[in-house]
Amino acid sequence: MAERDGNTHRIEPERMTVICQDSGDSSGDVIIDLPPEVLAGLNVKLGDSLSIELVEGAIVLKPIRNAAQEILRQPSTRKVDGSPKPGR
């Protein structure tokens, strides 16, 4: 639920289907195209940073509003399934 101007509004989830694509660099990573509606709903654009979390079997993307702090963090050396990325 979101609160705006003292009123509570239910935010309805949107469900879309996307296809995982090979990144083409032999890393085992995949590319997922995010539709414009999703980007607009998150208020993000090309070049913005997103955090990725695995929560109860779901992938959760959240915009990082203070990307300068996140740049200082080391990139993950693990895949979403917890296994090490090749070459790391």
N, CA, C and O atoms as a GROMACS GRO file, in nm:
protein
  352
    1MET      N    1   0.084  -0.119   0.000
    1MET     CA    2   0.000   0.000   0.000
    1MET      C    3   0.088   0.124   0.000
    1MET      O    4   0.192   0.127   0.065
    2ALA      N    5   0.047   0.224  -0.071
    2ALA     CA    6   0.119   0.349  -0.075
    2ALA      C    7   0.030   0.458  -0.019
    2ALA      O    8  -0.092   0.455  -0.035
    3GLU      N    9   0.092   0.554   0.048
    3GLU     CA   10   0.014   0.663   0.104
    3GLU      C   11   0.047   0.791   0.031
    3GLU      O   12   0.164   0.826   0.015
    4ARG      N   13  -0.056   0.860  -0.012
    4ARG     CA   14  -0.038   0.985  -0.084
    4ARG      C   15  -0.146   1.082  -0.037
    4ARG      O   16  -0.265   1.048  -0.040
    5ASP      N   17  -0.106   1.199   0.006
    5ASP     CA   18  -0.200   1.302   0.053
    5ASP      C   19  -0.294   1.249   0.160
    5ASP      O   20  -0.412   1.285   0.163
    6GLY      N   21  -0.241   1.163   0.249
    6GLY     CA   22  -0.323   1.113   0.357
    6GLY      C   23  -0.414   0.997   0.318
    6GLY      O   24  -0.477   0.938   0.405
    7ASN      N   25  -0.422   0.965   0.190
    7ASN     CA   26  -0.505   0.854   0.145
    7ASN      C   27  -0.418   0.734   0.114
    7ASN      O   28  -0.304   0.748   0.070
    8THR      N   29  -0.471   0.615   0.138
    8THR     CA   30  -0.398   0.493   0.108
    8THR      C   31  -0.446   0.439  -0.025
    8THR      O   32  -0.566   0.423  -0.047
    9HIS      N   33  -0.352   0.410  -0.115
    9HIS     CA   34  -0.384   0.359  -0.247
    9HIS      C   35  -0.317   0.223  -0.265
    9HIS      O   36  -0.200   0.207  -0.230
   10ARG      N   37  -0.390   0.128  -0.318
   10ARG     CA   38  -0.331  -0.003  -0.345
   10ARG      C   39  -0.260   0.005  -0.480
   10ARG      O   40  -0.318   0.050  -0.579
   11ILE      N   41  -0.136  -0.039  -0.482
   11ILE     CA   42  -0.059  -0.043  -0.606
   11ILE      C   43  -0.073  -0.184  -0.662
   11ILE      O   44  -0.027  -0.280  -0.601
   12GLU      N   45  -0.136  -0.195  -0.776
   12GLU     CA   46  -0.159  -0.325  -0.838
   12GLU      C   47  -0.032  -0.376  -0.904
   12GLU      O   48   0.034  -0.300  -0.976
   13PRO      N   49   0.004  -0.502  -0.882
   13PRO     CA   50   0.123  -0.557  -0.948
   13PRO      C   51   0.098  -0.574  -1.098
   13PRO      O   52  -0.014  -0.602  -1.141
   14GLU      N   53   0.202  -0.556  -1.175
   14GLU     CA   54   0.194  -0.579  -1.319
   14GLU      C   55   0.272  -0.706  -1.349
   14GLU      O   56   0.379  -0.728  -1.294
   15ARG      N   57   0.218  -0.789  -1.436
   15ARG     CA   58   0.284  -0.914  -1.473
   15ARG      C   59   0.312  -0.911  -1.622
   15ARG      O   60   0.223  -0.888  -1.704
   16MET      N   61   0.438  -0.933  -1.657
   16MET     CA   62   0.481  -0.938  -1.795
   16MET      C   63   0.573  -1.059  -1.811
   16MET      O   64   0.630  -1.108  -1.713
   17THR      N   65   0.587  -1.105  -1.932
   17THR     CA   66   0.678  -1.216  -1.960
   17THR      C   67   0.792  -1.164  -2.045
   17THR      O   68   0.769  -1.096  -2.146
   18VAL      N   69   0.914  -1.195  -2.005
   18VAL     CA   70   1.034  -1.159  -2.082
   18VAL      C   71   1.116  -1.285  -2.104
   18VAL      O   72   1.096  -1.386  -2.037
   19ILE      N   73   1.207  -1.279  -2.198
   19ILE     CA   74   1.290  -1.394  -2.232
   19ILE      C   75   1.434  -1.366  -2.189
   19ILE      O   76   1.489  -1.260  -2.219
   20CYS      N   77   1.493  -1.461  -2.118
   20CYS     CA   78   1.634  -1.450  -2.081
   20CYS      C   79   1.718  -1.474  -2.206
   20CYS      O   80   1.699  -1.574  -2.276
   21GLN      N   81   1.810  -1.383  -2.233
   21GLN     CA   82   1.896  -1.393  -2.351
   21GLN      C   83   2.041  -1.410  -2.308
   21GLN      O   84   2.082  -1.356  -2.205
   22ASP      N   85   2.116  -1.483  -2.386
   22ASP     CA   86   2.258  -1.503  -2.360
   22ASP      C   87   2.331  -1.370  -2.374
   22ASP      O   88   2.308  -1.297  -2.470
   23SER      N   89   2.419  -1.339  -2.279
   23SER     CA   90   2.493  -1.214  -2.286
   23SER      C   91   2.600  -1.218  -2.394
   23SER      O   92   2.651  -1.114  -2.436
   24GLY      N   93   2.635  -1.338  -2.441
   24GLY     CA   94   2.730  -1.351  -2.550
   24GLY      C   95   2.875  -1.340  -2.509
   24GLY      O   96   2.963  -1.336  -2.596
   25ASP      N   97   2.903  -1.335  -2.378
   25ASP     CA   98   3.042  -1.320  -2.335
   25ASP      C   99   3.094  -1.441  -2.257
   25ASP      O  100   3.198  -1.433  -2.192
   26SER      N  101   3.024  -1.552  -2.264
   26SER     CA  102   3.061  -1.678  -2.197
   26SER      C  103   3.067  -1.667  -2.045
   26SER      O  104   3.130  -1.752  -1.981
   27SER      N  105   3.005  -1.567  -1.986
   27SER     CA  106   3.008  -1.549  -1.841
   27SER      C  107   2.901  -1.630  -1.770
   27SER      O  108   2.908  -1.652  -1.649
   28GLY      N  109   2.800  -1.674  -1.845
   28GLY     CA  110   2.686  -1.740  -1.783
   28GLY      C  111   2.577  -1.641  -1.744
   28GLY      O  112   2.468  -1.681  -1.704
   29ASP      N  113   2.606  -1.510  -1.757
   29ASP     CA  114   2.507  -1.407  -1.728
   29ASP      C  115   2.400  -1.407  -1.838
   29ASP      O  116   2.425  -1.452  -1.950
   30VAL      N  117   2.283  -1.356  -1.805
   30VAL     CA  118   2.178  -1.339  -1.905
   30VAL      C  119   2.136  -1.194  -1.910
   30VAL      O  120   2.157  -1.118  -1.815
   31ILE      N  121   2.075  -1.156  -2.020
   31ILE     CA  122   2.021  -1.022  -2.039
   31ILE      C  123   1.869  -1.034  -2.041
   31ILE      O  124   1.814  -1.120  -2.109
   32ILE      N  125   1.804  -0.948  -1.966
   32ILE     CA  126   1.658  -0.943  -1.964
   32ILE      C  127   1.617  -0.801  -2.004
   32ILE      O  128   1.651  -0.705  -1.935
   33ASP      N  129   1.544  -0.789  -2.113
   33ASP     CA  130   1.494  -0.658  -2.156
   33ASP      C  131   1.380  -0.617  -2.065
   33ASP      O  132   1.285  -0.694  -2.046
   34LEU      N  133   1.387  -0.497  -2.010
   34LEU     CA  134   1.279  -0.444  -1.927
   34LEU      C  135   1.192  -0.354  -2.014
   34LEU      O  136   1.241  -0.258  -2.073
   35PRO      N  137   1.063  -0.385  -2.023
   35PRO     CA  138   0.974  -0.305  -2.107
   35PRO      C  139   0.965  -0.160  -2.057
   35PRO      O  140   0.984  -0.134  -1.938
   36PRO      N  141   0.937  -0.066  -2.147
   36PRO     CA  142   0.927   0.075  -2.109
   36PRO      C  143   0.830   0.100  -1.993
   36PRO      O  144   0.852   0.190  -1.912
   37GLU      N  145   0.722   0.021  -1.986
   37GLU     CA  146   0.625   0.039  -1.876
   37GLU      C  147   0.688   0.010  -1.741
   37GLU      O  148   0.658   0.076  -1.642
   38VAL      N  149   0.776  -0.090  -1.738
   38VAL     CA  150   0.844  -0.123  -1.612
   38VAL      C  151   0.941  -0.012  -1.574
   38VAL      O  152   0.946   0.031  -1.459
   39LEU      N  153   1.020   0.034  -1.672
   39LEU     CA  154   1.114   0.143  -1.645
   39LEU      C  155   1.041   0.267  -1.596
   39LEU      O  156   1.085   0.332  -1.501
   40ALA      N  157   0.930   0.300  -1.660
   40ALA     CA  158   0.852   0.418  -1.619
   40ALA      C  159   0.795   0.398  -1.478
   40ALA      O  160   0.793   0.491  -1.398
   41GLY      N  161   0.750   0.275  -1.448
   41GLY     CA  162   0.694   0.247  -1.315
   41GLY      C  163   0.797   0.259  -1.205
   41GLY      O  164   0.764   0.293  -1.092
   42LEU      N  165   0.924   0.231  -1.238
   42LEU     CA  166   1.033   0.245  -1.142
   42LEU      C  167   1.095   0.384  -1.146
   42LEU      O  168   1.178   0.418  -1.062
   43ASN      N  169   1.054   0.463  -1.243
   43ASN     CA  170   1.111   0.597  -1.265
   43ASN      C  171   1.262   0.588  -1.289
   43ASN      O  172   1.341   0.661  -1.229
   44VAL      N  173   1.301   0.496  -1.379
   44VAL     CA  174   1.441   0.481  -1.416
   44VAL      C  175   1.456   0.496  -1.567
   44VAL      O  176   1.361   0.480  -1.643
   45LYS      N  177   1.578   0.526  -1.608
   45LYS     CA  178   1.609   0.540  -1.750
   45LYS      C  179   1.742   0.472  -1.777
   45LYS      O  180   1.810   0.428  -1.684
   46LEU      N  181   1.780   0.463  -1.902
   46LEU     CA  182   1.908   0.403  -1.938
   46LEU      C  183   2.021   0.466  -1.860
   46LEU      O  184   2.028   0.588  -1.847
   47GLY      N  185   2.109   0.383  -1.808
   47GLY     CA  186   2.224   0.432  -1.732
   47GLY      C  187   2.201   0.439  -1.583
   47GLY      O  188   2.298   0.451  -1.507
   48ASP      N  189   2.075   0.431  -1.537
   48ASP     CA  190   2.047   0.432  -1.393
   48ASP      C  191   2.087   0.297  -1.334
   48ASP      O  192   2.094   0.196  -1.404
   49SER      N  193   2.114   0.295  -1.203
   49SER     CA  194   2.153   0.173  -1.133
   49SER      C  195   2.033   0.112  -1.063
   49SER      O  196   1.948   0.182  -1.008
   50LEU      N  197   2.028  -0.022  -1.064
   50LEU     CA  198   1.924  -0.096  -0.993
   50LEU      C  199   1.990  -0.197  -0.900
   50LEU      O  200   2.093  -0.255  -0.934
   51SER      N  201   1.931  -0.217  -0.784
   51SER     CA  202   1.977  -0.328  -0.699
   51SER      C  203   1.894  -0.450  -0.738
   51SER      O  204   1.778  -0.437  -0.779
   52ILE      N  205   1.953  -0.568  -0.724
   52ILE     CA  206   1.885  -0.693  -0.756
   52ILE      C  207   1.888  -0.780  -0.631
   52ILE      O  208   1.994  -0.804  -0.574
   53GLU      N  209   1.770  -0.826  -0.589
   53GLU     CA  210   1.760  -0.914  -0.473
   53GLU      C  211   1.680  -1.037  -0.512
   53GLU      O  212   1.588  -1.029  -0.594
   54LEU      N  213   1.712  -1.149  -0.453
   54LEU     CA  214   1.633  -1.270  -0.467
   54LEU      C  215   1.556  -1.287  -0.338
   54LEU      O  216   1.615  -1.312  -0.232
   55VAL      N  217   1.423  -1.272  -0.345
   55VAL     CA  218   1.338  -1.276  -0.227
   55VAL      C  219   1.230  -1.382  -0.248
   55VAL      O  220   1.142  -1.368  -0.333
   56GLU      N  221   1.237  -1.488  -0.168
   56GLU     CA  222   1.137  -1.595  -0.173
   56GLU      C  223   1.111  -1.641  -0.316
   56GLU      O  224   0.996  -1.657  -0.357
   57GLY      N  225   1.218  -1.663  -0.392
   57GLY     CA  226   1.206  -1.714  -0.528
   57GLY      C  227   1.170  -1.611  -0.633
   57GLY      O  228   1.147  -1.646  -0.749
   58ALA      N  229   1.165  -1.483  -0.596
   58ALA     CA  230   1.132  -1.377  -0.690
   58ALA      C  231   1.250  -1.281  -0.703
   58ALA      O  232   1.321  -1.255  -0.605
   59ILE      N  233   1.271  -1.230  -0.822
   59ILE     CA  234   1.375  -1.129  -0.844
   59ILE      C  235   1.312  -0.993  -0.820
   59ILE      O  236   1.211  -0.959  -0.882
   60VAL      N  237   1.372  -0.915  -0.731
   60VAL     CA  238   1.321  -0.783  -0.696
   60VAL      C  239   1.423  -0.679  -0.743
   60VAL      O  240   1.539  -0.681  -0.702
   61LEU      N  241   1.379  -0.588  -0.828
   61LEU     CA  242   1.462  -0.478  -0.876
   61LEU      C  243   1.418  -0.350  -0.806
   61LEU      O  244   1.299  -0.320  -0.799
   62LYS      N  245   1.516  -0.274  -0.756
   62LYS     CA  246   1.486  -0.146  -0.692
   62LYS      C  247   1.583  -0.041  -0.744
   62LYS      O  248   1.702  -0.068  -0.756
   63PRO      N  249   1.532   0.078  -0.776
   63PRO     CA  250   1.623   0.185  -0.820
   63PRO      C  251   1.717   0.224  -0.707
   63PRO      O  252   1.678   0.227  -0.590
   64ILE      N  253   1.840   0.255  -0.743
   64ILE     CA  254   1.937   0.307  -0.647
   64ILE      C  255   1.942   0.457  -0.670
   64ILE      O  256   1.991   0.505  -0.772
   65ARG      N  257   1.890   0.531  -0.575
   65ARG     CA  258   1.881   0.676  -0.591
   65ARG      C  259   2.012   0.747  -0.562
   65ARG      O  260   2.035   0.857  -0.611
   66ASN      N  261   2.098   0.685  -0.482
   66ASN     CA  262   2.227   0.744  -0.452
   66ASN      C  263   2.334   0.651  -0.508
   66ASN      O  264   2.403   0.582  -0.433
   67ALA      N  265   2.347   0.650  -0.640
   67ALA     CA  266   2.437   0.556  -0.707
   67ALA      C  267   2.583   0.578  -0.670
   67ALA      O  268   2.662   0.484  -0.679
   68ALA      N  269   2.621   0.697  -0.628
   68ALA     CA  270   2.760   0.723  -0.593
   68ALA      C  271   2.806   0.631  -0.481
   68ALA      O  272   2.920   0.583  -0.483
   69GLN      N  273   2.720   0.605  -0.383
   69GLN     CA  274   2.756   0.515  -0.274
   69GLN      C  275   2.766   0.371  -0.323
   69GLN      O  276   2.853   0.296  -0.279
   70GLU      N  277   2.678   0.332  -0.413
   70GLU     CA  278   2.677   0.195  -0.463
   70GLU      C  279   2.799   0.165  -0.548
   70GLU      O  280   2.844   0.050  -0.552
   71ILE      N  281   2.853   0.264  -0.617
   71ILE     CA  282   2.971   0.243  -0.701
   71ILE      C  283   3.089   0.197  -0.616
   71ILE      O  284   3.175   0.123  -0.664
   72LEU      N  285   3.093   0.241  -0.491
   72LEU     CA  286   3.203   0.205  -0.402
   72LEU      C  287   3.197   0.059  -0.358
   72LEU      O  288   3.297   0.004  -0.312
   73ARG      N  289   3.080  -0.004  -0.372
   73ARG     CA  290   3.066  -0.144  -0.332
   73ARG      C  291   3.123  -0.233  -0.440
   73ARG      O  292   3.113  -0.202  -0.559
   74GLN      N  293   3.182  -0.344  -0.399
   74GLN     CA  294   3.237  -0.439  -0.495
   74GLN      C  295   3.124  -0.510  -0.568
   74GLN      O  296   3.020  -0.540  -0.508
   75PRO      N  297   3.142  -0.538  -0.698
   75PRO     CA  298   3.040  -0.614  -0.770
   75PRO      C  299   3.035  -0.758  -0.718
   75PRO      O  300   3.134  -0.810  -0.667
   76SER      N  301   2.920  -0.818  -0.732
   76SER     CA  302   2.902  -0.955  -0.686
   76SER      C  303   2.988  -1.051  -0.765
   76SER      O  304   3.006  -1.035  -0.886
   77THR      N  305   3.042  -1.150  -0.697
   77THR     CA  306   3.118  -1.255  -0.765
   77THR      C  307   3.035  -1.382  -0.775
   77THR      O  308   3.087  -1.488  -0.809
   78ARG      N  309   2.905  -1.371  -0.746
   78ARG     CA  310   2.818  -1.488  -0.749
   78ARG      C  311   2.699  -1.462  -0.841
   78ARG      O  312   2.654  -1.349  -0.859
   79LYS      N  313   2.649  -1.570  -0.899
   79LYS     CA  314   2.528  -1.565  -0.980
   79LYS      C  315   2.407  -1.560  -0.887
   79LYS      O  316   2.421  -1.576  -0.766
   80VAL      N  317   2.289  -1.536  -0.944
   80VAL     CA  318   2.166  -1.530  -0.865
   80VAL      C  319   2.144  -1.660  -0.789
   80VAL      O  320   2.091  -1.658  -0.678
   81ASP      N  321   2.185  -1.775  -0.848
   81ASP     CA  322   2.165  -1.902  -0.779
   81ASP      C  323   2.269  -1.928  -0.670
   81ASP      O  324   2.265  -2.033  -0.605
   82GLY      N  325   2.362  -1.834  -0.650
   82GLY     CA  326   2.462  -1.847  -0.544
   82GLY      C  327   2.592  -1.910  -0.588
   82GLY      O  328   2.690  -1.910  -0.513
   83SER      N  329   2.595  -1.966  -0.710
   83SER     CA  330   2.719  -2.028  -0.756
   83SER      C  331   2.817  -1.921  -0.805
   83SER      O  332   2.775  -1.814  -0.848
   84PRO      N  333   2.948  -1.950  -0.800
   84PRO     CA  334   3.047  -1.850  -0.843
   84PRO      C  335   3.039  -1.824  -0.992
   84PRO      O  336   3.011  -1.915  -1.070
   85LYS      N  337   3.063  -1.700  -1.031
   85LYS     CA  338   3.073  -1.666  -1.172
   85LYS      C  339   3.203  -1.725  -1.229
   85LYS      O  340   3.303  -1.731  -1.158
   86PRO      N  341   3.202  -1.766  -1.355
   86PRO     CA  342   3.324  -1.822  -1.414
   86PRO      C  343   3.439  -1.721  -1.406
   86PRO      O  344   3.420  -1.601  -1.425
   87GLY      N  345   3.558  -1.771  -1.378
   87GLY     CA  346   3.677  -1.687  -1.374
   87GLY      C  347   3.694  -1.605  -1.248
   87GLY      O  348   3.782  -1.519  -1.242
   88ARG      N  349   3.610  -1.631  -1.145
   88ARG     CA  350   3.622  -1.553  -1.022
   88ARG      C  351   3.653  -1.640  -0.904
   88ARG      O  352   3.666  -1.591  -0.792
   0.00000   0.00000   0.00000
